Amino acid sequence: MTHKLLNGWTEESHQRKASLVASGHDLGWTTWKSLNRLRVEQGRCKALMKVWNYTTEDTCSCGSVQTMSHLLECADAPRCSPEDLAEPTPSAVACARYWQNDI
């Protein structure tokens, strides 16, 4: 009886953990990490790197200030919306993959 309860508890705890993981976790670590950074608007964009004194330059390749929200609408990259990031849609995945080595 105890063994049966213990196995059930173990299986349930793993199921709950999997449901707490943000969507897109099956896309690979670097893409998933980038999706999450874009979702919460915290990452290594040039504007934040300047705030943190890691660089003196905050300009994107397109000429605008490179903030986390700018990354979603940059003319040089695939565009997506915050709503796209929640799913994630193919446009959000393309945006995350474009920026994954930069943020």
KOLBADO-125793 format. One record per atom (N, C-alpha, C): x, y, z; residue number from 1; residue in three letters; atom name; chain. Coordinates in steps of 0.001 Angstrom, whole numbers, always signed. Example, Ala and Ser with C-alpha at 12.3 -4.5 7.8 and 13.67 -1.06 7.14 Angstrom:
BEGIN
px=+13190	py=-5690	pz=+7800	resi=1	resn=ALA	name=N	chain=A
px=+12300	py=-4500	pz=+7800	resi=1	resn=ALA	name=CA	chain=A
px=+13200	py=-3300	pz=+7800	resi=1	resn=ALA	name=C	chain=A
px=+12850	py=-2250	pz=+7080	resi=2	resn=SER	name=N	chain=A
px=+13670	py=-1060	pz=+7140	resi=2	resn=SER	name=CA	chain=A
px=+12900	py=+30	pz=+7870	resi=2	resn=SER	name=C	chain=A
END
This chain:
BEGIN
px=+824	py=-1193	pz=+0	resi=1	resn=MET	name=N	chain=A
px=+0	py=+0	pz=+0	resi=1	resn=MET	name=CA	chain=A
px=+874	py=+1266	pz=+0	resi=1	resn=MET	name=C	chain=A
px=+1876	py=+1297	pz=+874	resi=2	resn=THR	name=N	chain=A
px=+2763	py=+2456	pz=+947	resi=2	resn=THR	name=CA	chain=A
px=+3501	py=+2659	pz=-372	resi=2	resn=THR	name=C	chain=A
px=+3948	py=+1569	pz=-977	resi=3	resn=HIS	name=N	chain=A
px=+4656	py=+1637	pz=-2258	resi=3	resn=HIS	name=CA	chain=A
px=+3757	py=+2252	pz=-3329	resi=3	resn=HIS	name=C	chain=A
px=+2495	py=+1852	pz=-3348	resi=4	resn=LYS	name=N	chain=A
px=+1543	py=+2361	pz=-4332	resi=4	resn=LYS	name=CA	chain=A
px=+1327	py=+3871	pz=-4136	resi=4	resn=LYS	name=C	chain=A
px=+1180	py=+4304	pz=-2897	resi=5	resn=LEU	name=N	chain=A
px=+1007	py=+5728	pz=-2610	resi=5	resn=LEU	name=CA	chain=A
px=+2249	py=+6530	pz=-2984	resi=5	resn=LEU	name=C	chain=A
px=+3406	py=+5995	pz=-2663	resi=6	resn=LEU	name=N	chain=A
px=+4659	py=+6675	pz=-2968	resi=6	resn=LEU	name=CA	chain=A
px=+4847	py=+6836	pz=-4471	resi=6	resn=LEU	name=C	chain=A
px=+4563	py=+5791	pz=-5240	resi=7	resn=ASN	name=N	chain=A
px=+4676	py=+5875	pz=-6700	resi=7	resn=ASN	name=CA	chain=A
px=+3703	py=+6899	pz=-7267	resi=7	resn=ASN	name=C	chain=A
px=+2478	py=+6909	pz=-6756	resi=8	resn=GLY	name=N	chain=A
px=+1487	py=+7885	pz=-7217	resi=8	resn=GLY	name=CA	chain=A
px=+1922	py=+9305	pz=-6924	resi=8	resn=GLY	name=C	chain=A
px=+2468	py=+9534	pz=-5738	resi=9	resn=TRP	name=N	chain=A
px=+2933	py=+10860	pz=-5359	resi=9	resn=TRP	name=CA	chain=A
px=+4084	py=+11299	pz=-6257	resi=9	resn=TRP	name=C	chain=A
px=+5002	py=+10406	pz=-6532	resi=10	resn=THR	name=N	chain=A
px=+6147	py=+10718	pz=-7382	resi=10	resn=THR	name=CA	chain=A
px=+5692	py=+11073	pz=-8794	resi=10	resn=THR	name=C	chain=A
px=+4775	py=+10303	pz=-9348	resi=11	resn=GLU	name=N	chain=A
px=+4275	py=+10580	pz=-10695	resi=11	resn=GLU	name=CA	chain=A
px=+3562	py=+11926	pz=-10745	resi=11	resn=GLU	name=C	chain=A
px=+2752	py=+12232	pz=-9737	resi=12	resn=GLU	name=N	chain=A
px=+2034	py=+13505	pz=-9705	resi=12	resn=GLU	name=CA	chain=A
px=+2992	py=+14684	pz=-9620	resi=12	resn=GLU	name=C	chain=A
px=+4027	py=+14574	pz=-8815	resi=13	resn=SER	name=N	chain=A
px=+4951	py=+15697	pz=-8660	resi=13	resn=SER	name=CA	chain=A
px=+5683	py=+15994	pz=-9962	resi=13	resn=SER	name=C	chain=A
px=+6014	py=+14974	pz=-10730	resi=14	resn=HIS	name=N	chain=A
px=+6663	py=+15197	pz=-12029	resi=14	resn=HIS	name=CA	chain=A
px=+5699	py=+15840	pz=-13012	resi=14	resn=HIS	name=C	chain=A
px=+4454	py=+15455	pz=-12975	resi=15	resn=GLN	name=N	chain=A
px=+3470	py=+16044	pz=-13878	resi=15	resn=GLN	name=CA	chain=A
px=+3268	py=+17523	pz=-13567	resi=15	resn=GLN	name=C	chain=A
px=+3218	py=+17871	pz=-12314	resi=16	resn=ARG	name=N	chain=A
px=+3043	py=+19273	pz=-11947	resi=16	resn=ARG	name=CA	chain=A
px=+4238	py=+20111	pz=-12385	resi=16	resn=ARG	name=C	chain=A
px=+5434	py=+19608	pz=-12219	resi=17	resn=LYS	name=N	chain=A
px=+6625	py=+20354	pz=-12618	resi=17	resn=LYS	name=CA	chain=A
px=+6629	py=+20618	pz=-14117	resi=17	resn=LYS	name=C	chain=A
px=+6269	py=+19628	pz=-14899	resi=18	resn=ALA	name=N	chain=A
px=+6261	py=+19794	pz=-16352	resi=18	resn=ALA	name=CA	chain=A
px=+5253	py=+20853	pz=-16772	resi=18	resn=ALA	name=C	chain=A
px=+4134	py=+20958	pz=-16080	resi=19	resn=SER	name=N	chain=A
px=+3123	py=+21938	pz=-16456	resi=19	resn=SER	name=CA	chain=A
px=+3530	py=+23359	pz=-16060	resi=19	resn=SER	name=C	chain=A
px=+4505	py=+23512	pz=-15174	resi=20	resn=LEU	name=N	chain=A
px=+4957	py=+24830	pz=-14755	resi=20	resn=LEU	name=CA	chain=A
px=+6017	py=+25416	pz=-15681	resi=20	resn=LEU	name=C	chain=A
px=+6548	py=+24628	pz=-16573	resi=21	resn=VAL	name=N	chain=A
px=+7583	py=+25089	pz=-17495	resi=21	resn=VAL	name=CA	chain=A
px=+6934	py=+25949	pz=-18579	resi=21	resn=VAL	name=C	chain=A
px=+7537	py=+27092	pz=-18878	resi=22	resn=ALA	name=N	chain=A
px=+7002	py=+27994	pz=-19895	resi=22	resn=ALA	name=CA	chain=A
px=+6952	py=+27311	pz=-21255	resi=22	resn=ALA	name=C	chain=A
px=+5943	py=+27650	pz=-22033	resi=23	resn=SER	name=N	chain=A
px=+5788	py=+27037	pz=-23351	resi=23	resn=SER	name=CA	chain=A
px=+6996	py=+27346	pz=-24226	resi=23	resn=SER	name=C	chain=A
px=+7297	py=+26419	pz=-25110	resi=24	resn=GLY	name=N	chain=A
px=+8446	py=+26551	pz=-25991	resi=24	resn=GLY	name=CA	chain=A
px=+9664	py=+25802	pz=-25508	resi=24	resn=GLY	name=C	chain=A
px=+9556	py=+25113	pz=-24364	resi=25	resn=HIS	name=N	chain=A
px=+10714	py=+24403	pz=-23807	resi=25	resn=HIS	name=CA	chain=A
px=+11214	py=+23286	pz=-24714	resi=25	resn=HIS	name=C	chain=A
px=+10384	py=+22863	pz=-25654	resi=26	resn=ASP	name=N	chain=A
px=+10770	py=+21803	pz=-26581	resi=26	resn=ASP	name=CA	chain=A
px=+11560	py=+22329	pz=-27784	resi=26	resn=ASP	name=C	chain=A
px=+11818	py=+23621	pz=-27841	resi=27	resn=LEU	name=N	chain=A
px=+12503	py=+24232	pz=-28986	resi=27	resn=LEU	name=CA	chain=A
px=+14020	py=+24254	pz=-28858	resi=27	resn=LEU	name=C	chain=A
px=+14543	py=+23797	pz=-27759	resi=28	resn=GLY	name=N	chain=A
px=+15983	py=+23858	pz=-27520	resi=28	resn=GLY	name=CA	chain=A
px=+16298	py=+24982	pz=-26557	resi=28	resn=GLY	name=C	chain=A
px=+17366	py=+24802	pz=-25798	resi=29	resn=TRP	name=N	chain=A
px=+17704	py=+25723	pz=-24716	resi=29	resn=TRP	name=CA	chain=A
px=+17885	py=+27162	pz=-25172	resi=29	resn=TRP	name=C	chain=A
px=+18677	py=+27428	pz=-26205	resi=30	resn=THR	name=N	chain=A
px=+18969	py=+28819	pz=-26570	resi=30	resn=THR	name=CA	chain=A
px=+17729	py=+29541	pz=-27083	resi=30	resn=THR	name=C	chain=A
px=+16883	py=+28844	pz=-27837	resi=31	resn=THR	name=N	chain=A
px=+15647	py=+29464	pz=-28323	resi=31	resn=THR	name=CA	chain=A
px=+14693	py=+29709	pz=-27167	resi=31	resn=THR	name=C	chain=A
px=+14549	py=+28719	pz=-26291	resi=32	resn=TRP	name=N	chain=A
px=+13646	py=+28848	pz=-25151	resi=32	resn=TRP	name=CA	chain=A
px=+14098	py=+29970	pz=-24216	resi=32	resn=TRP	name=C	chain=A
px=+15389	py=+30048	pz=-23970	resi=33	resn=LYS	name=N	chain=A
px=+15957	py=+31113	pz=-23131	resi=33	resn=LYS	name=CA	chain=A
px=+15648	py=+32477	pz=-23743	resi=33	resn=LYS	name=C	chain=A
px=+15828	py=+32602	pz=-25044	resi=34	resn=SER	name=N	chain=A
px=+15564	py=+33871	pz=-25717	resi=34	resn=SER	name=CA	chain=A
px=+14087	py=+34228	pz=-25673	resi=34	resn=SER	name=C	chain=A
px=+13216	py=+33240	pz=-25873	resi=35	resn=LEU	name=N	chain=A
px=+11773	py=+33481	pz=-25760	resi=35	resn=LEU	name=CA	chain=A
px=+11437	py=+34038	pz=-24382	resi=35	resn=LEU	name=C	chain=A
px=+11965	py=+33416	pz=-23349	resi=36	resn=ASN	name=N	chain=A
px=+11675	py=+33866	pz=-21988	resi=36	resn=ASN	name=CA	chain=A
px=+12232	py=+35255	pz=-21721	resi=36	resn=ASN	name=C	chain=A
px=+13410	py=+35550	pz=-22218	resi=37	resn=ARG	name=N	chain=A
px=+13979	py=+36887	pz=-22033	resi=37	resn=ARG	name=CA	chain=A
px=+13147	py=+37937	pz=-22762	resi=37	resn=ARG	name=C	chain=A
px=+12670	py=+37599	pz=-23955	resi=38	resn=LEU	name=N	chain=A
px=+11800	py=+38525	pz=-24685	resi=38	resn=LEU	name=CA	chain=A
px=+10460	py=+38685	pz=-23975	resi=38	resn=LEU	name=C	chain=A
px=+9930	py=+37607	pz=-23417	resi=39	resn=ARG	name=N	chain=A
px=+8647	py=+37658	pz=-22704	resi=39	resn=ARG	name=CA	chain=A
px=+8693	py=+38598	pz=-21504	resi=39	resn=ARG	name=C	chain=A
px=+9758	py=+38532	pz=-20737	resi=40	resn=VAL	name=N	chain=A
px=+9843	py=+39328	pz=-19503	resi=40	resn=VAL	name=CA	chain=A
px=+10611	py=+40639	pz=-19689	resi=40	resn=VAL	name=C	chain=A
px=+11065	py=+40885	pz=-20910	resi=41	resn=GLU	name=N	chain=A
px=+11790	py=+42105	pz=-21273	resi=41	resn=GLU	name=CA	chain=A
px=+13034	py=+42324	pz=-20416	resi=41	resn=GLU	name=C	chain=A
px=+13726	py=+41248	pz=-20143	resi=42	resn=GLN	name=N	chain=A
px=+15003	py=+41316	pz=-19427	resi=42	resn=GLN	name=CA	chain=A
px=+16006	py=+40429	pz=-20153	resi=42	resn=GLN	name=C	chain=A
px=+17058	py=+41015	pz=-20621	resi=43	resn=GLY	name=N	chain=A
px=+18071	py=+40263	pz=-21344	resi=43	resn=GLY	name=CA	chain=A
px=+19250	py=+41164	pz=-21637	resi=43	resn=GLY	name=C	chain=A
px=+20133	py=+40691	pz=-22474	resi=44	resn=ARG	name=N	chain=A
px=+21360	py=+41431	pz=-22746	resi=44	resn=ARG	name=CA	chain=A
px=+21241	py=+42313	pz=-23983	resi=44	resn=ARG	name=C	chain=A
px=+20152	py=+43093	pz=-24069	resi=45	resn=CYS	name=N	chain=A
px=+20051	py=+44056	pz=-25164	resi=45	resn=CYS	name=CA	chain=A
px=+21065	py=+45165	pz=-24903	resi=45	resn=CYS	name=C	chain=A
px=+21371	py=+45935	pz=-25928	resi=46	resn=LYS	name=N	chain=A
px=+22425	py=+46945	pz=-25793	resi=46	resn=LYS	name=CA	chain=A
px=+22066	py=+48046	pz=-24797	resi=46	resn=LYS	name=C	chain=A
px=+20790	py=+48415	pz=-24718	resi=47	resn=ALA	name=N	chain=A
px=+20394	py=+49463	pz=-23767	resi=47	resn=ALA	name=CA	chain=A
px=+20643	py=+49017	pz=-22330	resi=47	resn=ALA	name=C	chain=A
px=+20294	py=+47780	pz=-22002	resi=48	resn=LEU	name=N	chain=A
px=+20534	py=+47277	pz=-20647	resi=48	resn=LEU	name=CA	chain=A
px=+22015	py=+47040	pz=-20391	resi=48	resn=LEU	name=C	chain=A
px=+22738	py=+46582	pz=-21399	resi=49	resn=MET	name=N	chain=A
px=+24181	py=+46391	pz=-21233	resi=49	resn=MET	name=CA	chain=A
px=+24863	py=+47733	pz=-20933	resi=49	resn=MET	name=C	chain=A
px=+24344	py=+48814	pz=-21530	resi=50	resn=LYS	name=N	chain=A
px=+24886	py=+50148	pz=-21252	resi=50	resn=LYS	name=CA	chain=A
px=+24551	py=+50562	pz=-19818	resi=50	resn=LYS	name=C	chain=A
px=+23320	py=+50309	pz=-19383	resi=51	resn=VAL	name=N	chain=A
px=+22924	py=+50616	pz=-18001	resi=51	resn=VAL	name=CA	chain=A
px=+23812	py=+49871	pz=-17011	resi=51	resn=VAL	name=C	chain=A
px=+24138	py=+48632	pz=-17327	resi=52	resn=TRP	name=N	chain=A
px=+24954	py=+47792	pz=-16445	resi=52	resn=TRP	name=CA	chain=A
px=+26459	py=+48050	pz=-16612	resi=52	resn=TRP	name=C	chain=A
px=+26819	py=+49050	pz=-17428	resi=53	resn=ASN	name=N	chain=A
px=+28219	py=+49434	pz=-17673	resi=53	resn=ASN	name=CA	chain=A
px=+29061	py=+48341	pz=-18329	resi=53	resn=ASN	name=C	chain=A
px=+28438	py=+47551	pz=-19197	resi=54	resn=TYR	name=N	chain=A
px=+29189	py=+46557	pz=-19969	resi=54	resn=TYR	name=CA	chain=A
px=+29572	py=+47088	pz=-21345	resi=54	resn=TYR	name=C	chain=A
px=+28930	py=+48175	pz=-21768	resi=55	resn=THR	name=N	chain=A
px=+29221	py=+48774	pz=-23061	resi=55	resn=THR	name=CA	chain=A
px=+28885	py=+50260	pz=-23005	resi=55	resn=THR	name=C	chain=A
px=+29379	py=+51006	pz=-23958	resi=56	resn=THR	name=N	chain=A
px=+29023	py=+52422	pz=-24054	resi=56	resn=THR	name=CA	chain=A
px=+28053	py=+52659	pz=-25202	resi=56	resn=THR	name=C	chain=A
px=+27809	py=+51646	pz=-26000	resi=57	resn=GLU	name=N	chain=A
px=+26973	py=+51750	pz=-27197	resi=57	resn=GLU	name=CA	chain=A
px=+25633	py=+51055	pz=-26965	resi=57	resn=GLU	name=C	chain=A
px=+24524	py=+51757	pz=-27268	resi=58	resn=ASP	name=N	chain=A
px=+23203	py=+51146	pz=-27108	resi=58	resn=ASP	name=CA	chain=A
px=+22400	py=+51116	pz=-28405	resi=58	resn=ASP	name=C	chain=A
px=+23082	py=+51331	pz=-29522	resi=59	resn=THR	name=N	chain=A
px=+22407	py=+51407	pz=-30813	resi=59	resn=THR	name=CA	chain=A
px=+22347	py=+50051	pz=-31504	resi=59	resn=THR	name=C	chain=A
px=+21170	py=+49736	pz=-32010	resi=60	resn=CYS	name=N	chain=A
px=+20938	py=+48510	pz=-32777	resi=60	resn=CYS	name=CA	chain=A
px=+21521	py=+48684	pz=-34186	resi=60	resn=CYS	name=C	chain=A
px=+21662	py=+47608	pz=-34904	resi=61	resn=SER	name=N	chain=A
px=+22171	py=+47675	pz=-36282	resi=61	resn=SER	name=CA	chain=A
px=+21254	py=+48489	pz=-37192	resi=61	resn=SER	name=C	chain=A
px=+19977	py=+48633	pz=-36806	resi=62	resn=CYS	name=N	chain=A
px=+19032	py=+49411	pz=-37609	resi=62	resn=CYS	name=CA	chain=A
px=+19112	py=+50908	pz=-37305	resi=62	resn=CYS	name=C	chain=A
px=+19857	py=+51282	pz=-36257	resi=63	resn=GLY	name=N	chain=A
px=+20026	py=+52686	pz=-35902	resi=63	resn=GLY	name=CA	chain=A
px=+19219	py=+53142	pz=-34701	resi=63	resn=GLY	name=C	chain=A
px=+18256	py=+52361	pz=-34248	resi=64	resn=SER	name=N	chain=A
px=+17451	py=+52702	pz=-33072	resi=64	resn=SER	name=CA	chain=A
px=+18146	py=+52234	pz=-31801	resi=64	resn=SER	name=C	chain=A
px=+17685	py=+52757	pz=-30666	resi=65	resn=VAL	name=N	chain=A
px=+18183	py=+52268	pz=-29384	resi=65	resn=VAL	name=CA	chain=A
px=+17662	py=+50847	pz=-29213	resi=65	resn=VAL	name=C	chain=A
px=+18554	py=+49932	pz=-28892	resi=66	resn=GLN	name=N	chain=A
px=+18190	py=+48519	pz=-28802	resi=66	resn=GLN	name=CA	chain=A
px=+17716	py=+48175	pz=-27390	resi=66	resn=GLN	name=C	chain=A
px=+16407	py=+48327	pz=-27162	resi=67	resn=THR	name=N	chain=A
px=+15778	py=+47896	pz=-25917	resi=67	resn=THR	name=CA	chain=A
px=+15176	py=+46515	pz=-26145	resi=67	resn=THR	name=C	chain=A
px=+14737	py=+45875	pz=-25082	resi=68	resn=MET	name=N	chain=A
px=+14119	py=+44555	pz=-25241	resi=68	resn=MET	name=CA	chain=A
px=+12840	py=+44651	pz=-26069	resi=68	resn=MET	name=C	chain=A
px=+12042	py=+45690	pz=-25869	resi=69	resn=SER	name=N	chain=A
px=+10822	py=+45829	pz=-26670	resi=69	resn=SER	name=CA	chain=A
px=+11151	py=+46144	pz=-28126	resi=69	resn=SER	name=C	chain=A
px=+12254	py=+46845	pz=-28372	resi=70	resn=HIS	name=N	chain=A
px=+12670	py=+47131	pz=-29752	resi=70	resn=HIS	name=CA	chain=A
px=+12973	py=+45845	pz=-30523	resi=70	resn=HIS	name=C	chain=A
px=+13500	py=+44843	pz=-29841	resi=71	resn=LEU	name=N	chain=A
px=+13855	py=+43593	pz=-30510	resi=71	resn=LEU	name=CA	chain=A
px=+12653	py=+42938	pz=-31188	resi=71	resn=LEU	name=C	chain=A
px=+11451	py=+43183	pz=-30670	resi=72	resn=LEU	name=N	chain=A
px=+10239	py=+42605	pz=-31261	resi=72	resn=LEU	name=CA	chain=A
px=+9826	py=+43306	pz=-32544	resi=72	resn=LEU	name=C	chain=A
px=+10274	py=+44542	pz=-32732	resi=73	resn=GLU	name=N	chain=A
px=+9837	py=+45323	pz=-33887	resi=73	resn=GLU	name=CA	chain=A
px=+10978	py=+45825	pz=-34764	resi=73	resn=GLU	name=C	chain=A
px=+12179	py=+45371	pz=-34524	resi=74	resn=CYS	name=N	chain=A
px=+13349	py=+45807	pz=-35288	resi=74	resn=CYS	name=CA	chain=A
px=+13176	py=+45484	pz=-36773	resi=74	resn=CYS	name=C	chain=A
px=+13498	py=+46445	pz=-37609	resi=75	resn=ALA	name=N	chain=A
px=+13363	py=+46269	pz=-39057	resi=75	resn=ALA	name=CA	chain=A
px=+14347	py=+45243	pz=-39613	resi=75	resn=ALA	name=C	chain=A
px=+15432	py=+44976	pz=-38893	resi=76	resn=ASP	name=N	chain=A
px=+16444	py=+44023	pz=-39355	resi=76	resn=ASP	name=CA	chain=A
px=+16143	py=+42574	pz=-38980	resi=76	resn=ASP	name=C	chain=A
px=+15093	py=+42347	pz=-38202	resi=77	resn=ALA	name=N	chain=A
px=+14822	py=+41007	pz=-37658	resi=77	resn=ALA	name=CA	chain=A
px=+13377	py=+40594	pz=-37911	resi=77	resn=ALA	name=C	chain=A
px=+13081	py=+39300	pz=-37772	resi=78	resn=PRO	name=N	chain=A
px=+11681	py=+38866	pz=-37833	resi=78	resn=PRO	name=CA	chain=A
px=+10901	py=+39535	pz=-36699	resi=78	resn=PRO	name=C	chain=A
px=+9727	py=+40025	pz=-36999	resi=79	resn=ARG	name=N	chain=A
px=+8934	py=+40742	pz=-36004	resi=79	resn=ARG	name=CA	chain=A
px=+7911	py=+39831	pz=-35347	resi=79	resn=ARG	name=C	chain=A
px=+7575	py=+40175	pz=-34101	resi=80	resn=CYS	name=N	chain=A
px=+6511	py=+39463	pz=-33391	resi=80	resn=CYS	name=CA	chain=A
px=+5941	py=+40380	pz=-32319	resi=80	resn=CYS	name=C	chain=A
px=+4823	py=+39979	pz=-31752	resi=81	resn=SER	name=N	chain=A
px=+4170	py=+40755	pz=-30695	resi=81	resn=SER	name=CA	chain=A
px=+4323	py=+40030	pz=-29361	resi=81	resn=SER	name=C	chain=A
px=+4057	py=+40719	pz=-28255	resi=82	resn=PRO	name=N	chain=A
px=+4073	py=+40031	pz=-26960	resi=82	resn=PRO	name=CA	chain=A
px=+3088	py=+38860	pz=-26915	resi=82	resn=PRO	name=C	chain=A
px=+1972	py=+38991	pz=-27606	resi=83	resn=GLU	name=N	chain=A
px=+993	py=+37905	pz=-27669	resi=83	resn=GLU	name=CA	chain=A
px=+1569	py=+36692	pz=-28403	resi=83	resn=GLU	name=C	chain=A
px=+2368	py=+36946	pz=-29447	resi=84	resn=ASP	name=N	chain=A
px=+3023	py=+35851	pz=-30178	resi=84	resn=ASP	name=CA	chain=A
px=+3969	py=+35073	pz=-29268	resi=84	resn=ASP	name=C	chain=A
px=+4623	py=+35775	pz=-28354	resi=85	resn=LEU	name=N	chain=A
px=+5585	py=+35133	pz=-27457	resi=85	resn=LEU	name=CA	chain=A
px=+4914	py=+34168	pz=-26488	resi=85	resn=LEU	name=C	chain=A
px=+3668	py=+34429	pz=-26135	resi=86	resn=ALA	name=N	chain=A
px=+2974	py=+33598	pz=-25151	resi=86	resn=ALA	name=CA	chain=A
px=+2758	py=+32176	pz=-25645	resi=86	resn=ALA	name=C	chain=A
px=+2522	py=+31987	pz=-26922	resi=87	resn=GLU	name=N	chain=A
px=+2181	py=+30658	pz=-27456	resi=87	resn=GLU	name=CA	chain=A
px=+3344	py=+29672	pz=-27474	resi=87	resn=GLU	name=C	chain=A
px=+4423	py=+29813	pz=-28090	resi=88	resn=PRO	name=N	chain=A
px=+4872	py=+30831	pz=-29031	resi=88	resn=PRO	name=CA	chain=A
px=+4464	py=+30491	pz=-30474	resi=88	resn=PRO	name=C	chain=A
px=+4193	py=+31536	pz=-31246	resi=89	resn=THR	name=N	chain=A
px=+3839	py=+31367	pz=-32649	resi=89	resn=THR	name=CA	chain=A
px=+5116	py=+31219	pz=-33481	resi=89	resn=THR	name=C	chain=A
px=+4989	py=+30807	pz=-34745	resi=90	resn=PRO	name=N	chain=A
px=+6179	py=+30714	pz=-35607	resi=90	resn=PRO	name=CA	chain=A
px=+6943	py=+32042	pz=-35728	resi=90	resn=PRO	name=C	chain=A
px=+6230	py=+33165	pz=-35729	resi=91	resn=SER	name=N	chain=A
px=+6936	py=+34454	pz=-35814	resi=91	resn=SER	name=CA	chain=A
px=+7721	py=+34736	pz=-34532	resi=91	resn=SER	name=C	chain=A
px=+7199	py=+34328	pz=-33378	resi=92	resn=ALA	name=N	chain=A
px=+7927	py=+34499	pz=-32115	resi=92	resn=ALA	name=CA	chain=A
px=+9168	py=+33614	pz=-32081	resi=92	resn=ALA	name=C	chain=A
px=+9040	py=+32398	pz=-32573	resi=93	resn=VAL	name=N	chain=A
px=+10185	py=+31480	pz=-32617	resi=93	resn=VAL	name=CA	chain=A
px=+11259	py=+32039	pz=-33549	resi=93	resn=VAL	name=C	chain=A
px=+10841	py=+32572	pz=-34696	resi=94	resn=ALA	name=N	chain=A
px=+11804	py=+33158	pz=-35637	resi=94	resn=ALA	name=CA	chain=A
px=+12517	py=+34355	pz=-35012	resi=94	resn=ALA	name=C	chain=A
px=+11783	py=+35186	pz=-34294	resi=95	resn=CYS	name=N	chain=A
px=+12373	py=+36349	pz=-33624	resi=95	resn=CYS	name=CA	chain=A
px=+13361	py=+35902	pz=-32549	resi=95	resn=CYS	name=C	chain=A
px=+12966	py=+34939	pz=-31733	resi=96	resn=ALA	name=N	chain=A
px=+13846	py=+34434	pz=-30668	resi=96	resn=ALA	name=CA	chain=A
px=+15113	py=+33818	pz=-31252	resi=96	resn=ALA	name=C	chain=A
px=+14969	py=+33076	pz=-32331	resi=97	resn=ARG	name=N	chain=A
px=+16147	py=+32453	pz=-32950	resi=97	resn=ARG	name=CA	chain=A
px=+17072	py=+33500	pz=-33559	resi=97	resn=ARG	name=C	chain=A
px=+16510	py=+34556	pz=-34097	resi=98	resn=TYR	name=N	chain=A
px=+17330	py=+35619	pz=-34667	resi=98	resn=TYR	name=CA	chain=A
px=+18204	py=+36267	pz=-33589	resi=98	resn=TYR	name=C	chain=A
px=+17628	py=+36509	pz=-32406	resi=99	resn=TRP	name=N	chain=A
px=+18330	py=+37219	pz=-31341	resi=99	resn=TRP	name=CA	chain=A
px=+19036	py=+36306	pz=-30352	resi=99	resn=TRP	name=C	chain=A
px=+18909	py=+34996	pz=-30482	resi=100	resn=GLN	name=N	chain=A
px=+19373	py=+34086	pz=-29427	resi=100	resn=GLN	name=CA	chain=A
px=+20858	py=+34201	pz=-29084	resi=100	resn=GLN	name=C	chain=A
px=+21683	py=+34623	pz=-29986	resi=101	resn=ASN	name=N	chain=A
px=+23112	py=+34769	pz=-29674	resi=101	resn=ASN	name=CA	chain=A
px=+23468	py=+36157	pz=-29148	resi=101	resn=ASN	name=C	chain=A
px=+22486	py=+37059	pz=-29165	resi=102	resn=ASP	name=N	chain=A
px=+22735	py=+38438	pz=-28738	resi=102	resn=ASP	name=CA	chain=A
px=+22141	py=+38775	pz=-27378	resi=102	resn=ASP	name=C	chain=A
px=+21077	py=+38088	pz=-26997	resi=103	resn=ILE	name=N	chain=A
px=+20427	py=+38435	pz=-25730	resi=103	resn=ILE	name=CA	chain=A
px=+20566	py=+37298	pz=-24753	resi=103	resn=ILE	name=C	chain=A
END
